[in-house]
Amino acid sequence: MSRLFEPLALGSLRLENRIVIAPMCQYSAIDGTPGDWHLVHLGQLAESGAGLLILEATAVSPAGRISPQDLGLYSDANEAGLARVLKAVRAIAPIPIAMQIAHAGRKASVHVPWEGGGQIAPHAPGGWKTEAPSALPFADGGDAPIALDAAGLARVREDFVQTAQRAARLGIAAIEIHGAHGYLLHEFLSPLSNQRVDRYGGSLENRMRFPLEVFEAVRAAFPAERPVWVRISASDWVDGGWDVDQSVVFSRALAARGCAAIHVSSGGLSPAQAIPLGPGYQVPFARRIKAEVGLPTIAVGLITEPQQAEEILASGDADAIALGRAMLYDPRWPWHAAASLGAQVRAPRQYLRSQPRDLKNLFISD
């Protein structure tokens, strides 16, 4: 049997297969609230046959958005808008839906990618003053963020809690806390972006402190029977920055606090990063964390072919495969993977007649 199409348990959450739709920002919300784009976008992904759909980075506050068009879950309007979208998606597909909750830190207040992605100045239309562990801009010449003080840290923790509680009300099956890609929690972890001299900076123990506090707060605020896990960047790809050795220590600390899995990505903290891109280039990080920590790992990054995904799982390098751009390019990737690997995949009844004649047992349906 194909390993990719075996069931997987992440805590108490059971997935039909090990294909995870990675969170992918759409930059299409209005004041954090999703509309028709999200309804159509998520609807087609929900019908893909994947085992899990993770909603894009969902900001815990207006200041935590990457762009002014980012999805958020910090207001009643956000919650109502997302409830509308989720109701429609759930009516057509049984796929479990998780949510990645996030704060962009010093990488907030930027233009959407198709408008260049550059920083929006705090006083320019649509811009705001960013906040971070230390008053260090992401890029040379950028506007420096405000270093969070004790009150600011308490406020951000509470923002994560409030968003987790809203997610619970919406019936979200699991929460992924975004601790990767140079956003706020990653900024606390890396010595390149965290130059604090208080109990939240300096040593590895201190740099991990705030991300662990956020995890503990979210875990306590979200229903105990639903899993919470973290996405990390296992390396900054910059000398002297965050690396896989520290990632192992951090992952062990998360495991001790009830983390259900580690979603292993990398990079995003510094423009100086030198990433050796290639197929599955982040898989060795997932392999090491899985081996040394014992938590299920989700591998991601330039995994594009079914056989490639199958081999990663069969070798024990990871427990699930997350697909981002590959799913946008081919929203039926799981169907094609099942056909290639001799497996079965869920498809809606309305599409059963599309099954190729030489693959009579490809589709399963309610």
C-alpha positions as a Python dict, from the first residue, in 0.01 Angstrom:
ca = {
    (1, 'M'): (0, 0, 0),
    (2, 'S'): (114, 354, -72),
    (3, 'R'): (257, 520, 239),
    (4, 'L'): (132, 858, 116),
    (5, 'F'): (-226, 733, 127),
    (6, 'E'): (-210, 566, 467),
    (7, 'P'): (-409, 732, 749),
    (8, 'L'): (-222, 949, 998),
    (9, 'A'): (-306, 1066, 1350),
    (10, 'L'): (-184, 1407, 1464),
    (11, 'G'): (-281, 1392, 1827),
    (12, 'S'): (-650, 1306, 1823),
    (13, 'L'): (-698, 1430, 1467),
    (14, 'R'): (-718, 1146, 1213),
    (15, 'L'): (-628, 1220, 851),
    (16, 'E'): (-739, 994, 565),
    (17, 'N'): (-399, 1034, 400),
    (18, 'R'): (-69, 1213, 455),
    (19, 'I'): (-110, 1493, 203),
    (20, 'V'): (-136, 1830, 377),
    (21, 'I'): (-231, 2150, 196),
    (22, 'A'): (17, 2402, 332),
    (23, 'P'): (-100, 2748, 442),
    (24, 'M'): (-68, 2988, 150),
    (25, 'C'): (-144, 3358, 183),
    (26, 'Q'): (-396, 3492, -67),
    (27, 'Y'): (-366, 3865, 17),
    (28, 'S'): (-733, 3901, -66),
    (29, 'A'): (-912, 3989, 259),
    (30, 'I'): (-1063, 4325, 351),
    (31, 'D'): (-971, 4439, 701),
    (32, 'G'): (-890, 4075, 776),
    (33, 'T'): (-1226, 3943, 656),
    (34, 'P'): (-1245, 3685, 374),
    (35, 'G'): (-1488, 3713, 87),
    (36, 'D'): (-1584, 3527, -228),
    (37, 'W'): (-1224, 3468, -338),
    (38, 'H'): (-1160, 3262, -26),
    (39, 'L'): (-1486, 3073, -68),
    (40, 'V'): (-1392, 2960, -419),
    (41, 'H'): (-1022, 2909, -341),
    (42, 'L'): (-1080, 2699, -31),
    (43, 'G'): (-1370, 2515, -191),
    (44, 'Q'): (-1156, 2381, -474),
    (45, 'L'): (-875, 2284, -237),
    (46, 'A'): (-1121, 2110, -5),
    (47, 'E'): (-1231, 1889, -297),
    (48, 'S'): (-871, 1794, -379),
    (49, 'G'): (-862, 1464, -191),
    (50, 'A'): (-587, 1581, 47),
    (51, 'G'): (-594, 1466, 408),
    (52, 'L'): (-579, 1812, 568),
    (53, 'L'): (-632, 2173, 464),
    (54, 'I'): (-444, 2437, 666),
    (55, 'L'): (-581, 2789, 625),
    (56, 'E'): (-331, 3056, 535),
    (57, 'A'): (-142, 3261, 793),
    (58, 'T'): (-426, 3421, 988),
    (59, 'A'): (-326, 3733, 1178),
    (60, 'V'): (-400, 3761, 1549),
    (61, 'S'): (-418, 4142, 1530),
    (62, 'P'): (-424, 4417, 1268),
    (63, 'A'): (-56, 4490, 1339),
    (64, 'G'): (20, 4119, 1295),
    (65, 'R'): (-85, 4111, 929),
    (66, 'I'): (183, 4081, 664),
    (67, 'S'): (-5, 4304, 422),
    (68, 'P'): (-318, 4517, 462),
    (69, 'Q'): (-498, 4247, 262),
    (70, 'D'): (-407, 3957, 493),
    (71, 'L'): (-662, 3724, 646),
    (72, 'G'): (-723, 3786, 1016),
    (73, 'L'): (-923, 3648, 1305),
    (74, 'Y'): (-918, 3932, 1555),
    (75, 'S'): (-1265, 4083, 1520),
    (76, 'D'): (-1629, 3980, 1516),
    (77, 'A'): (-1643, 4076, 1148),
    (78, 'N'): (-1347, 3848, 1070),
    (79, 'E'): (-1513, 3565, 1258),
    (80, 'A'): (-1847, 3610, 1083),
    (81, 'G'): (-1685, 3628, 741),
    (82, 'L'): (-1481, 3316, 800),
    (83, 'A'): (-1786, 3136, 941),
    (84, 'R'): (-1966, 3202, 612),
    (85, 'V'): (-1677, 3063, 407),
    (86, 'L'): (-1628, 2758, 628),
    (87, 'K'): (-1998, 2674, 625),
    (88, 'A'): (-1994, 2663, 246),
    (89, 'V'): (-1673, 2461, 227),
    (90, 'R'): (-1790, 2208, 486),
    (91, 'A'): (-2114, 2161, 298),
    (92, 'I'): (-1927, 2021, -2),
    (93, 'A'): (-1626, 1839, 148),
    (94, 'P'): (-1545, 1640, 464),
    (95, 'I'): (-1176, 1739, 477),
    (96, 'P'): (-1058, 1852, 823),
    (97, 'I'): (-960, 2219, 831),
    (98, 'A'): (-677, 2356, 1046),
    (99, 'M'): (-568, 2716, 1083),
    (100, 'Q'): (-224, 2872, 1098),
    (101, 'I'): (-229, 3166, 1341),
    (102, 'A'): (42, 3425, 1308),
    (103, 'H'): (195, 3761, 1384),
    (104, 'A'): (421, 3902, 1114),
    (105, 'G'): (644, 4105, 1350),
    (106, 'R'): (894, 4328, 1171),
    (107, 'K'): (794, 4178, 832),
    (108, 'A'): (446, 4331, 856),
    (109, 'S'): (312, 4634, 668),
    (110, 'V'): (418, 4537, 317),
    (111, 'H'): (262, 4555, -27),
    (112, 'V'): (110, 4240, -176),
    (113, 'P'): (353, 4035, -388),
    (114, 'W'): (208, 4142, -724),
    (115, 'E'): (272, 4503, -622),
    (116, 'G'): (636, 4436, -537),
    (117, 'G'): (608, 4326, -173),
    (118, 'G'): (807, 4622, -42),
    (119, 'Q'): (757, 4776, 299),
    (120, 'I'): (481, 5032, 340),
    (121, 'A'): (601, 5324, 552),
    (122, 'P'): (412, 5367, 880),
    (123, 'H'): (250, 5693, 775),
    (124, 'A'): (181, 5595, 415),
    (125, 'P'): (-169, 5482, 313),
    (126, 'G'): (-225, 5129, 435),
    (127, 'G'): (91, 5118, 646),
    (128, 'W'): (157, 5089, 1019),
    (129, 'K'): (443, 5079, 1266),
    (130, 'T'): (567, 4724, 1308),
    (131, 'E'): (672, 4552, 1633),
    (132, 'A'): (939, 4296, 1705),
    (133, 'P'): (1171, 4161, 1977),
    (134, 'S'): (1429, 4431, 1899),
    (135, 'A'): (1429, 4758, 1705),
    (136, 'L'): (1604, 4602, 1405),
    (137, 'P'): (1452, 4637, 1057),
    (138, 'F'): (1421, 4333, 833),
    (139, 'A'): (1622, 4495, 552),
    (140, 'D'): (1884, 4769, 549),
    (141, 'G'): (1716, 5105, 518),
    (142, 'G'): (1380, 4973, 632),
    (143, 'D'): (1171, 5133, 901),
    (144, 'A'): (1279, 4996, 1239),
    (145, 'P'): (1010, 4819, 1442),
    (146, 'I'): (915, 4903, 1798),
    (147, 'A'): (1076, 4664, 2048),
    (148, 'L'): (798, 4501, 2245),
    (149, 'D'): (798, 4587, 2614),
    (150, 'A'): (636, 4381, 2891),
    (151, 'A'): (293, 4523, 2818),
    (152, 'G'): (338, 4457, 2448),
    (153, 'L'): (437, 4096, 2509),
    (154, 'A'): (130, 4043, 2728),
    (155, 'R'): (-90, 4200, 2460),
    (156, 'V'): (49, 3977, 2184),
    (157, 'R'): (7, 3665, 2397),
    (158, 'E'): (-353, 3759, 2461),
    (159, 'D'): (-407, 3824, 2089),
    (160, 'F'): (-298, 3466, 2018),
    (161, 'V'): (-534, 3342, 2289),
    (162, 'Q'): (-831, 3538, 2155),
    (163, 'T'): (-769, 3413, 1802),
    (164, 'A'): (-742, 3053, 1927),
    (165, 'Q'): (-1074, 3092, 2105),
    (166, 'R'): (-1237, 3232, 1792),
    (167, 'A'): (-1093, 2941, 1592),
    (168, 'A'): (-1244, 2698, 1842),
    (169, 'R'): (-1587, 2859, 1801),
    (170, 'L'): (-1553, 2820, 1425),
    (171, 'G'): (-1494, 2447, 1464),
    (172, 'I'): (-1135, 2457, 1343),
    (173, 'A'): (-993, 2105, 1383),
    (174, 'A'): (-636, 2202, 1475),
    (175, 'I'): (-413, 2506, 1517),
    (176, 'E'): (-69, 2555, 1368),
    (177, 'I'): (126, 2835, 1536),
    (178, 'H'): (348, 3015, 1286),
    (179, 'G'): (700, 3017, 1425),
    (180, 'A'): (878, 3029, 1089),
    (181, 'H'): (977, 3248, 794),
    (182, 'G'): (1109, 3546, 987),
    (183, 'Y'): (779, 3640, 1149),
    (184, 'L'): (743, 3743, 1512),
    (185, 'L'): (797, 3415, 1697),
    (186, 'H'): (1088, 3322, 1471),
    (187, 'E'): (1231, 3669, 1536),
    (188, 'F'): (1240, 3589, 1907),
    (189, 'L'): (1418, 3258, 1842),
    (190, 'S'): (1696, 3387, 1618),
    (191, 'P'): (1995, 3574, 1765),
    (192, 'L'): (2007, 3773, 1442),
    (193, 'S'): (1677, 3947, 1516),
    (194, 'N'): (1661, 3915, 1895),
    (195, 'Q'): (1918, 4132, 2069),
    (196, 'R'): (1726, 4186, 2390),
    (197, 'V'): (1907, 4200, 2722),
    (198, 'D'): (1612, 4093, 2939),
    (199, 'R'): (1481, 3741, 3013),
    (200, 'Y'): (1356, 3712, 2654),
    (201, 'G'): (1696, 3755, 2487),
    (202, 'G'): (2051, 3628, 2493),
    (203, 'S'): (2068, 3258, 2576),
    (204, 'L'): (1878, 2993, 2382),
    (205, 'E'): (1657, 2935, 2685),
    (206, 'N'): (1567, 3304, 2694),
    (207, 'R'): (1509, 3333, 2318),
    (208, 'M'): (1271, 3036, 2332),
    (209, 'R'): (1081, 3178, 2628),
    (210, 'F'): (823, 3395, 2450),
    (211, 'P'): (741, 3144, 2171),
    (212, 'L'): (693, 2878, 2438),
    (213, 'E'): (471, 3111, 2641),
    (214, 'V'): (259, 3168, 2332),
    (215, 'F'): (235, 2795, 2268),
    (216, 'E'): (131, 2727, 2628),
    (217, 'A'): (-131, 3003, 2616),
    (218, 'V'): (-278, 2880, 2286),
    (219, 'R'): (-274, 2518, 2402),
    (220, 'A'): (-465, 2616, 2717),
    (221, 'A'): (-718, 2827, 2521),
    (222, 'F'): (-796, 2569, 2250),
    (223, 'P'): (-1005, 2259, 2326),
    (224, 'A'): (-784, 1987, 2474),
    (225, 'E'): (-912, 1723, 2232),
    (226, 'R'): (-798, 1925, 1928),
    (227, 'P'): (-424, 1931, 1846),
    (228, 'V'): (-192, 2230, 1837),
    (229, 'W'): (143, 2223, 1662),
    (230, 'V'): (410, 2466, 1538),
    (231, 'R'): (567, 2549, 1204),
    (232, 'I'): (933, 2632, 1240),
    (233, 'S'): (1217, 2748, 1022),
    (234, 'A'): (1485, 2492, 1107),
    (235, 'S'): (1759, 2721, 978),
    (236, 'D'): (1808, 3088, 898),
    (237, 'W'): (2065, 2984, 636),
    (238, 'V'): (2286, 3262, 776),
    (239, 'D'): (2606, 3211, 976),
    (240, 'G'): (2544, 3279, 1344),
    (241, 'G'): (2167, 3250, 1310),
    (242, 'W'): (1905, 3000, 1414),
    (243, 'D'): (1997, 2646, 1311),
    (244, 'V'): (1883, 2285, 1326),
    (245, 'D'): (2064, 2215, 1655),
    (246, 'Q'): (1860, 2487, 1825),
    (247, 'S'): (1550, 2367, 1641),
    (248, 'V'): (1588, 2025, 1802),
    (249, 'V'): (1607, 2182, 2149),
    (250, 'F'): (1304, 2401, 2077),
    (251, 'S'): (1106, 2107, 1939),
    (252, 'R'): (1181, 1903, 2251),
    (253, 'A'): (1055, 2188, 2466),
    (254, 'L'): (737, 2202, 2257),
    (255, 'A'): (691, 1826, 2285),
    (256, 'A'): (712, 1852, 2663),
    (257, 'R'): (428, 2104, 2651),
    (258, 'G'): (190, 1893, 2444),
    (259, 'C'): (278, 1990, 2089),
    (260, 'A'): (127, 1740, 1842),
    (261, 'A'): (371, 1780, 1551),
    (262, 'I'): (642, 1998, 1397),
    (263, 'H'): (595, 2143, 1049),
    (264, 'V'): (952, 2186, 927),
    (265, 'S'): (1034, 2471, 691),
    (266, 'S'): (1333, 2708, 683),
    (267, 'G'): (1455, 3057, 603),
    (268, 'G'): (1275, 3389, 583),
    (269, 'L'): (1448, 3574, 866),
    (270, 'S'): (1717, 3763, 676),
    (271, 'P'): (1776, 3895, 324),
    (272, 'A'): (2132, 3755, 366),
    (273, 'Q'): (2007, 3396, 363),
    (274, 'A'): (2183, 3160, 121),
    (275, 'I'): (1944, 2871, 59),
    (276, 'P'): (2068, 2574, -148),
    (277, 'L'): (1741, 2521, -332),
    (278, 'G'): (1672, 2178, -474),
    (279, 'P'): (1406, 1907, -461),
    (280, 'G'): (1320, 1829, -100),
    (281, 'Y'): (1596, 2058, 30),
    (282, 'Q'): (1432, 2089, 375),
    (283, 'V'): (1361, 1718, 425),
    (284, 'P'): (1689, 1651, 615),
    (285, 'F'): (1568, 1893, 883),
    (286, 'A'): (1240, 1703, 919),
    (287, 'R'): (1433, 1376, 932),
    (288, 'R'): (1656, 1493, 1216),
    (289, 'I'): (1375, 1645, 1424),
    (290, 'K'): (1164, 1332, 1382),
    (291, 'A'): (1456, 1110, 1487),
    (292, 'E'): (1576, 1317, 1784),
    (293, 'V'): (1249, 1456, 1917),
    (294, 'G'): (1002, 1179, 1839),
    (295, 'L'): (718, 1405, 1730),
    (296, 'P'): (545, 1354, 1395),
    (297, 'T'): (698, 1585, 1137),
    (298, 'I'): (548, 1747, 830),
    (299, 'A'): (798, 1792, 548),
    (300, 'V'): (761, 2080, 303),
    (301, 'G'): (957, 2257, 32),
    (302, 'L'): (1003, 2167, -338),
    (303, 'I'): (822, 1837, -299),
    (304, 'T'): (638, 1819, -628),
    (305, 'E'): (619, 1459, -753),
    (306, 'P'): (415, 1169, -608),
    (307, 'Q'): (707, 924, -608),
    (308, 'Q'): (927, 1183, -435),
    (309, 'A'): (666, 1226, -161),
    (310, 'E'): (624, 850, -131),
    (311, 'E'): (998, 794, -87),
    (312, 'I'): (1026, 1060, 184),
    (313, 'L'): (757, 885, 387),
    (314, 'A'): (872, 532, 311),
    (315, 'S'): (1225, 614, 430),
    (316, 'G'): (1091, 749, 759),
    (317, 'D'): (1215, 1101, 697),
    (318, 'A'): (875, 1253, 779),
    (319, 'D'): (519, 1155, 862),
    (320, 'A'): (329, 1385, 625),
    (321, 'I'): (396, 1591, 315),
    (322, 'A'): (282, 1953, 287),
    (323, 'L'): (226, 2097, -59),
    (324, 'G'): (195, 2467, -133),
    (325, 'R'): (259, 2597, -482),
    (326, 'A'): (222, 2247, -626),
    (327, 'M'): (-139, 2247, -504),
    (328, 'L'): (-209, 2589, -651),
    (329, 'Y'): (-73, 2472, -985),
    (330, 'D'): (-261, 2143, -973),
    (331, 'P'): (-551, 2138, -723),
    (332, 'R'): (-608, 1773, -818),
    (333, 'W'): (-253, 1672, -724),
    (334, 'P'): (-379, 1407, -476),
    (335, 'W'): (-591, 1245, -749),
    (336, 'H'): (-295, 1224, -983),
    (337, 'A'): (-71, 1098, -702),
    (338, 'A'): (-317, 821, -618),
    (339, 'A'): (-334, 719, -982),
    (340, 'S'): (46, 712, -1002),
    (341, 'L'): (93, 516, -679),
    (342, 'G'): (-192, 268, -719),
    (343, 'A'): (-391, 410, -429),
    (344, 'Q'): (-743, 541, -373),
    (345, 'V'): (-847, 898, -307),
    (346, 'R'): (-1168, 1073, -205),
    (347, 'A'): (-1359, 1253, -479),
    (348, 'P'): (-1702, 1419, -484),
    (349, 'R'): (-1986, 1214, -631),
    (350, 'Q'): (-2042, 1478, -896),
    (351, 'Y'): (-1694, 1406, -1036),
    (352, 'L'): (-1690, 1026, -1018),
    (353, 'R'): (-1752, 994, -1391),
    (354, 'S'): (-1416, 1163, -1455),
    (355, 'Q'): (-1235, 852, -1331),
    (356, 'P'): (-1011, 717, -1609),
    (357, 'R'): (-1142, 393, -1759),
    (358, 'D'): (-823, 204, -1676),
    (359, 'L'): (-836, 309, -1308),
    (360, 'K'): (-1170, 168, -1196),
    (361, 'N'): (-1088, 176, -822),
    (362, 'L'): (-920, 514, -801),
    (363, 'F'): (-1201, 712, -640),
    (364, 'I'): (-1379, 667, -311),
    (365, 'S'): (-1682, 880, -220),
    (366, 'D'): (-1945, 918, 46),
}
